[in-house]
Amino acid sequence: MKHIIIRFVFVVVGLQLCAMESAVPLEKGKWEIGIVKPIRYGLGSGREVSTYKLLNIKMPNISYKKLRWRKSNWDISTRHSMYYPTPLFKWLQSPLGMELGGPDMFALISPEFEIHHMVSIWNSVIATRKIMEDVHFTGSAELGIAIGANELAKESTIDLPFIFPRLAVYYTDVVIKMGSSIHSRINKHWGYIVSGEAFLMPGALGEFAFENTSQIEWVRHSGFRILCGYKLIYGEYPFGGEVHIFPAFDLIWSK
Amino acid sequence: MIFIKDRLRYFNLLAVAILFSCEPLVTTFGDSEDALYYEAANIQNVDYTTDPFEINVMTWNIRFGAGRLPFFGDACGDRVVFTSGEIEANLEGVAAKINLSDPDIVLLQEVDRQSKRSAYIDQVQWILDNTNLNYGAYASVWKAQVIPSDGIGRMDFGNVILSKWELSDAERIKLPLREDQDALTQYFYLRRNILKAKVAVPNQTEFYAVNIHATAFATDDTKQKHVDTYIQTLKDLDDAGAKFVTGGDLNALPPGATSIDFCMADICSGESFHSDADGGPHKDGSYFNNFINEPTLLQALYDSYTPAVSLTNYSANESNYFTHAPSTGDVTADRKLDYIFTNLTWNTNSDSTHQDASNWSDHMPVSATLNFSQ
């Protein structure tokens, strides 16, 4: 039971940062919110803003997506995101606020490391194409750059799935992400999403990670759907490569 | 609907297949399990012509290659994760000491093989590749994908038997868990063991090496249970007619030790302890009278088997035989925690307590020469 609870915590944290988005922005005034997916809000004129709400508590973040091109079943957007992870890193050094040597439970980064102010900026191109009725393909390429992270000790990495590749940019200064997904509706209520995402982390002590997410989608009505499936991760870490599988679950409301 | 069922079947099969390939968050162990075998990158010839046949045996708790660095867990320190340079510098000291003493069999405790705190260096392989030893067997004491406390992270450390001769039948024998911890702490805590392996010593058919690292910080009678299991393991070998050398870090004092309370010696800044006369509180791991008869816990071991350092010699000059110096303050050995025994005999006065090796661990190695002539 403890295995399950702790893995569930990891998957919730991880899915905060791994939602594969369509290139199509929400229409003006429309919004979407999930338990683990970000809050998205349509600004109109092919623009959308989003933020990972739970993560915002410790890692303020904002994304802006703009539709650049729409033609022949293709939608192509760019997305620009910014993250400020310093409070998260500091919190992970002492989640319960205790000092080193005390019962510093749940600390994932040793308090001995100094955490500086850091920012990461991500720029991506996202392309979505309707390849048949109710089947959409999305591909994306993303470049992440970190500013102010060069003094972070390389021994302070959190060598866990989900987390290691997503924080790698603060140790390598540059990370490239590439991904694709298929979103299909089988009928009025059922569908599925299959996606794959690769992380290239040149200079990190583990330079590659690949994540495959497969989820069944149940649409209760246009304003509510449930996603349920698994997330399979192959990752390289400072100790070597490893495979993990986790449940992947979300409840999504939209209007 | 059939379409959906097909898809679900596919997802389930894939999920189950991969789930079984993943290692658990925390590795737990059965009563008896196979140990992990190692070999040096270059196997060296062992040419023995001594008559009578004798071999040199050493035990050493090497403190995961941290030497005297200020680790937060046992040294009033503020460090948790060490660099590969720091660990390798200490391992070089460990290897140099082993090469100088040239033991044929080495029992090591606190050896990391895939731990974040020691830069993920496989210390079993590292020591094999940098000494005259050829073969190894490893049994995890603490193995988890992550220890969610103090930034410790991934952990795999344990007990090791190294030998110039091939090892077989290597067995990890489970020791009872501490019972003075809450369930969550216990789940992520150490799972101590006895490591037993048959050693292919020339002209010996049933010769074993047995390594133990008993609990250090338990405040209940867990240590008694560990020693009981240890004695039973040795008795089983003895009853079966096997010969053995055994030892390790028993975290217990010799019967008759002058001092049993090291709380003040181990005290860290900001801590407060009282003397034995006050009734405590005592610092975990520094007080050796937590349960009835703890000061004489090892008497049964001394009564049954031959120690490398006899109680007579120990009592005559205790400080010569101290094997542990707390990592706080000055490096002055002040207690004996490490032992070697056999059901054969030791060459007279062949024992050494290597207090000159105090830079490479908070424990110092003990060695002696085993004689097969009787």
Contacts between the chains, C-beta under 8 A, distances in Angstrom:
chain1	res1	chain2	res2	distance
A	2	B	25	7.6
A	2	B	26	8.0
A	2	B	184	7.4
A	2	B	187	5.7
A	3	B	24	6.2
A	3	B	25	5.0
A	3	B	26	7.7
A	6	B	25	5.9
A	6	B	148	7.6
A	7	B	25	7.0
A	93	B	151	6.7
A	100	B	72	5.4
A	100	B	78	5.7
A	100	B	80	7.6
A	100	B	150	6.6
A	101	B	72	5.3
A	101	B	76	7.7
A	101	B	78	7.8
A	101	B	268	7.4
A	103	B	149	7.6
A	104	B	149	5.9
A	104	B	150	4.6
A	105	B	148	6.8
A	105	B	149	5.2
A	106	B	148	5.0
A	106	B	149	6.9
A	107	B	148	7.4
A	107	B	149	6.1
A	107	B	150	5.2
A	107	B	151	5.0
A	108	B	146	7.2
A	108	B	148	6.6
A	108	B	151	6.2
A	108	B	153	7.2
A	109	B	151	4.8
A	110	B	79	7.8
A	110	B	80	3.7
A	110	B	81	5.1
A	110	B	150	6.5
A	110	B	151	3.1
A	110	B	152	7.7
A	111	B	78	7.9
A	111	B	80	7.6
A	111	B	150	7.4
A	111	B	151	6.8
A	112	B	78	5.8
A	112	B	79	5.5
A	112	B	80	5.8
A	112	B	81	7.1
A	112	B	151	7.7
A	113	B	81	7.9
A	113	B	151	7.8
A	155	B	81	4.5
A	155	B	82	7.7
A	155	B	83	6.3
A	155	B	116	7.7
A	155	B	119	7.3
A	156	B	81	7.3
A	156	B	151	7.6
A	158	B	153	7.3
A	159	B	116	6.3
A	159	B	146	7.8
A	159	B	153	6.0
A	159	B	154	5.6
A	160	B	145	7.1
A	160	B	146	5.9
A	186	B	3	6.4
A	186	B	4	6.8
A	190	B	4	6.1
A	192	B	7	6.6
A	214	B	11	6.1
A	214	B	14	7.9
A	216	B	4	7.9
A	216	B	7	7.5
A	216	B	8	7.3
A	216	B	11	7.4
A	229	B	11	6.5
A	230	B	11	6.9
A	230	B	14	7.7
A	230	B	15	5.0
A	232	B	14	7.9
A	232	B	18	6.1
A	238	B	116	7.6
A	238	B	120	5.6
A	239	B	114	5.3
A	239	B	116	7.8
A	239	B	120	4.3
A	239	B	154	6.2
A	242	B	23	7.8
A	243	B	18	6.6
A	243	B	21	6.2
A	243	B	22	6.2
A	244	B	22	5.7
A	245	B	15	6.3
A	245	B	18	4.7
A	245	B	19	5.5
A	245	B	22	6.2
